[in-house]
């Protein structure tokens, strides 16, 4: 019997008995396919139902002692058609489940396996099932239930599992990863409502045209800048979406008439010393506010980005205009006028929002630099640039 396989046996048996004067001990292996349950599921309950085989009883009247048994987690692999007593897998007593002695010869039982099943779901590669074995393998004690091979399908063992699944956070993009990390901070404490840390800084606005710098934009850089400002804002209804903004560009761009776009924004970034200064704390995967902090963890940045709304024009005359719907700002002071220096002869003209356009001539192809000088309402000025590719007009 030590080398016999009982794969098709109609009963689940845990026994210490005798046969022809020889002591015999039976243990049983059970394994359920749990692969349909998501690995991140939380098991609310897992109940194993075992049903008495009416043709074979093992009640207290036939036992000399308690027939209580354990269900122990199996820790090594085994084959249902190949396992024998001599090749039985190893088990662990950690978190094993105790099932008290039977109260009748024909009882059906329900066994809670919640913790064991949770472990198997979390670690599917270690789901080798469980072993049923008597608490005391001393004659005469026995426990018998119908197996999965019993002819009566209604009394075959079953496990009923109730679980919940928390939808994993969407961290598929840079912004979604940051939003997940900072989800618990109070967004109303961000002074400008724009947190530049939320976006990948491809446009480099945290350094662009900052104190002491005069940087060069372009049409593509401008669109990227607008996208980053728009996507890092918690006040989404204050400016058009990127697609809507592009439609505004197309509305204002016609032939040689090229609009100028302007962004004048204040935004915030998280101070790199905010943890050291006890303004934020790291709690697991999350950044959280320190209650009652006396100083702000946010630094201010102000950026001015200006560019013509085309990355390529042909040689000849171009009319630049300054439409109000391509001029977006939250910063003060506001802009009073925009002086532009362009064309091959460095012509100078002043543009005002929705005012008349100015004409410039490009007679030679190449990469051109357009200069902008902004005058603010407090009479301060700021100089910045954009690049423009001029191509040869075909004959």
C-alpha positions, 0 to 999 in steps of 0.5 A: 500500500505504501506504493499504491496510488489512490487517484480514483478512490471515491472517498477522502480518507484520513485513517489510522486503522488495521487491515489483516492485523497490520496497522494502516494509516491514510492521508489525503491530498486536496488541491483546487485550481485558484488561477481564476482569482486575481493575484491582488484579490482580497479573500473575504471567505473561503469555505471547504464543503465536505460531504458524508458518503452514505455508503461508508461512515466514520462516526464517533461510535466506530472510533476509539478516540477523537477523529479530529484532523488537520488540513496542512498546506503542502509545500512541494509538488505532487502528481494526482496520478503518481503520488503514493505514501512513499512519495507524499509531498512535504507540508508545513504546520504553519497556519494549519487548520484544525477540524474538531472530531465528528459529532455523527456518522453522517455529518457534512462539514464546512471548514474555513480556509480563508488565510490558507487560500489567501496565501495560495492566491498571493503566491500561485506558484506555491499552490500545491494544495493541502493535506488532510491528516488525523490529529492523532494517527493512532488506531482506531480513528477515521474520517471519511468524505466523498471525493471528487471521483464519487459517482454522486456528483452532488456530494463531491467536495467543493470550495466557495471563495468570496473575494474583492479586488482593488483596481490597481492604480493606473501608473502607465504615464509619468503624470499618473505615477506622480498623481498616484504618489501625491494623491493625499496632499491638499491641492488647495494649498498649491498657491498657483494651482499649477504643480509643474512636478506633475508633468515630465518637464520636456519644455524645461519651464522650471529653468526657461527664461528664469532670472538672468536667462534669455532662452529661445522657443519655437512653435513645437516648444511653445505647444509643448510648453502649453501642454505642460502648463495645461496638464499640470494645472488643477484648475482645468477649466481656466484654459482650453485643452491642447487640442482646442488650443491648436484649433485656435491656432488654425483659426488665426493662421491663414497663408502668410498671416501667422499669429504669435502665441504668448504664455505668461505663467506663474507655477509652483514646484515642490521644494527639494528640501521639503522633507528635510524642512518637515513640510512633507513626509513620505508614508510608504509610497505616498507624499503627505502633508505635515499637519500644522507646518509653518512654511510652504513646501512650494516654490514659485516659478514664472515663465514667459514663452513666445513664438510664432505659430508656425515652424516653417514658412517660405521666403517672402512676406509674412504678416505677424499678428497677436490674437488675444485668444493665443495669449494666456497668462495667470501672472502679474503684471499683465502685458501691455505691448509686444515688440517684435524684431524679425525679417532679414533686415531686423525690422521692428514693430509693436503688436498689441492683443487683437491689434493690427498685424505687422509685415516682415520680409524674408528673402533668404532661406535658413533658420531665423531668430525672432526677437520679442521684447515684452512691456508689462503694465508696471513698465518693466520689460522682458526679452525672449526669442523664438526660432523659425525655419524659412524655406526657399520659394519654388519657381 
